[in-house]
Amino acid sequence: MKKITFILNPISGTISKAGVPELIDNTIDKDIYDYQLVFTERAGHATEIAAAEVAKGTDIVVAVGGDGTVNEVGRALVHTNTALAILPCGSGNGLARHLMLPMNLKKSIETINKGVIHDLDYGVINDIPFFCTCGIGFDAFVSMKFAEAGKRGPITYVENVLREGLRYKPETYTITDESGTKMRKAFLISCANASQYGNNAYIAPHASMADGILDIIIMEPFDMFDAPQISMDLFSKTIENNSKIKMLKSSRRASRWLSIPMPTSRSANPRL
């Protein structure tokens, strides 16, 4: 029998997790899995729990929360024999949406019951793995504001973007890739391993987690008249057509190996 541990972040996202333990108990296939549920108590705790599960030889660790919880759990599992699974309970669920995992928690558990596992790419910044996107400039600034906000959800995110966006001063960055080194003034630069920020806002619509390549998105400075079109392009998967966007691809990354259960018929990329 396989061992599986659910790590639940009780404060992630915008929905109550009160019914999640009962849902897990009623839905997980107990003929396949011997399961346990552990609650996080502080920032970074999910990484500690996941690392301990790896040491015990646990087969699957499930991140029950949003992309922050997924990152904390996943960074302890790279290059191990323990797979990462996701029950998407966050405010954006960018990685789960990219992988086309069900947003319905019962269906997500049923996906885990099928036990189909794939190896996927990840990126590294300052020796810390990331799995969805990693940004600098306004991207990182808004993420910080969002983390500091008293409430979560897409409305809070949009409020921060609108309030701070037109006041933010773009900076000049040095970018080095296979073609050489260049200087670019940018509003933001996003390194995308997956296609979206969350809530179906696609910063890199064609990004794949199975090609060994990071998509680098450079958003040039823009004014208030450009902002509505950029917003529409994000949600219509057409951001690469915007004149303020420059895209690069780079294979300068850490070697890939993160195992994750995924649906067999709704794969985000047929090469997975």
Secondary structure, DSSP 8 states (H G I E B T S, - for coil): -EEEEEEE-TTSSSS--TTHHHHHHHHS-TTTEEEEEEE--STTHHHHHHHHHHHHT-SEEEEEESHHHHHHHHTTTTTSS-EEEEEE-SSSBHHHHHTT--SSHHHHHHHHHHT-EEEE--EEETTEEESSEEEEEHHHHHHHHHHHSSS-SHHHHHHHHHHHHTT---EEEEEEETTEEEEEEESEEEEESSSEEETTEESSTT--SSSS-EEEEEE----TTTHHHHHHHHHTT-GGGSTTEEEEEE--S----EEEE--SSS-SSTT-
